[in-house]
Amino acid sequence: MTTRTTSASTSASTVRHLRVAIVGCGIIATNHARALDRLDGVEIAVVVDPDPEAAGALADLVETELGAARPRVLGDLGAALAGGEIDLVDVCTPSGTHVELALQALAAGAHVVLEKPLDVSMARGRALARAVAAAPGQVVSVICQHRFDPASAAVAAAAHGGGFGRVTSAVASVAWWRSQEYYDSGDWRGTWALDGGGALMNQGVHTVDLLVWFLGRPVEVFAHTGGLAHERVEVEDVAVATVRFESGALAVLHATTAAHPGLSVRIAVHGSAGSGVIDDDQLAYLAVDGAVVNAAEAAVEPHDLHGRPTAPDAWVLGHARQLQDVVDAIRTGREPGVTVADALLDLAVVRAVYLSATLGRPVLVDDVLDGSLDDEIVATAGARA
């Protein structure tokens, strides 16, 4: 039986019942469904997908594997919102469709959570930020589930609280492998229009988010990208960048889907009084105020050599933690732990990497954020901000 997660500030008998529509019924939607099932007072009421087979399969999972009431199966979000009964729209569609669906949900009065990234377009991201500002009381969040890992929280606490002294640098690497079959498995994969990029946008955006969360406001990016190990793919399978932060700290960012057979995600944060290292969501090393801390105390779920969780439900826990935060934000009227502004900054860093690699020069993150580079003439259409 599923172990449910309940906020410390609310009991199971007093929580507001929330009806959720999951939009997009691919692989990641099954993770969202399992995570939502862990939360008290949350019902997966509708699943939405233009492919009736995919939607039916997700409805089957909710009913048979999770033992919950079978959700309605619909072909488009408008039909799900028409009755005004949906409280939260959970968007699990290809990245380039995220903002369009979020705006539709907001217009209907629903709260929204988007799978990463926010979208592939800065212009659409800014449009969503404006819509959120005009809809006080409606919660919108973007999945950055690793902020809720105990290891990440320990490093963030040290970085933000002075335990590392002055934070001076970081090295972040996503050394993964994706086969040619992976890219060939869907028409949208590896495209600028719907995937929005390759190894960095799709696989590395969570690591970008943690890097920005740990080190603060990024100022400038200088990058190179390449497509070195795959065919029939518009986007990069290797990206390397340096990032300069407002504090003066410097970071190296690396993401690839061309590291066979697939190794770890590793982030090292260094300062004048301590350092922290996270390896595949585990706290591998922590020194605070000059003293080494027992890293095992902040370890997360066990992973194997290639970053695959060894516990059957380990992939679900991070999403469950963040979705609980979203649900608590809805019930209490506060901001979620990850806001649209946070996700828009992450997207700006990724877009700055692509622009820098295309233009062959450093790119200011603020120029990507405010639209100054929207009309920049670049060789690759997909690198447009």
HELIX and SHEET records of a PDB file:
HELIX    1   1 ILE A   27  ASP A   37  1                                  11    
HELIX    2   2 PRO A   52  ASP A   60  1                                   9    
HELIX    3   3 LEU A   61  GLU A   65  3                                   5    
HELIX    4   4 LEU A   77  LEU A   81  1                                   5    
HELIX    5   5 SER A   95  THR A   97  5                                   3    
HELIX    6   6 HIS A   98  ALA A  107  1                                  10    
HELIX    7   7 MET A  122  ALA A  133  1                                  12    
HELIX    8   8 GLN A  145  PHE A  148  5                                   4    
HELIX    9   9 PRO A  150  GLY A  161  1                                  12    
HELIX   10  10 GLN A  180  ASP A  184  1                                   5    
HELIX   11  11 ALA A  199  GLN A  203  3                                   5    
HELIX   12  12 VAL A  205  LEU A  215  1                                  11    
HELIX   13  13 ALA A  295  ALA A  298  5                                   4    
HELIX   14  14 ALA A  314  THR A  332  1                                  19    
HELIX   15  15 VAL A  340  LEU A  359  1                                  20    
HELIX   16  16 VAL A  365  LEU A  369  1                                   5    
HELIX   17  17 ALA A  381  ALA A  383  5                                   3    
SHEET    1   A 6 ARG A  72  LEU A  74  0                                        
SHEET    2   A 6 VAL A  42  VAL A  48  1                                        
SHEET    3   A 6 LEU A  18  VAL A  23  1                                        
SHEET    4   A 6 LEU A  88  VAL A  91  1                                        
SHEET    5   A 6 HIS A 111  LEU A 114  1                                        
SHEET    6   A 6 VAL A 140  VAL A 142  1                                        
SHEET    1   B 9 ALA A 291  VAL A 292  0                                        
SHEET    2   B 9 GLN A 282  VAL A 288 -1                                        
SHEET    3   B 9 SER A 275  ASP A 279 -1                                        
SHEET    4   B 9 VAL A 265  GLY A 271 -1                                        
SHEET    5   B 9 VAL A 167  ALA A 175 -1                                        
SHEET    6   B 9 LEU A 250  THR A 256  1                                        
SHEET    7   B 9 VAL A 238  PHE A 245 -1                                        
SHEET    8   B 9 PRO A 218  GLY A 226 -1                                        
SHEET    9   B 9 VAL A 363  LEU A 364 -1                                        
END                                                                             
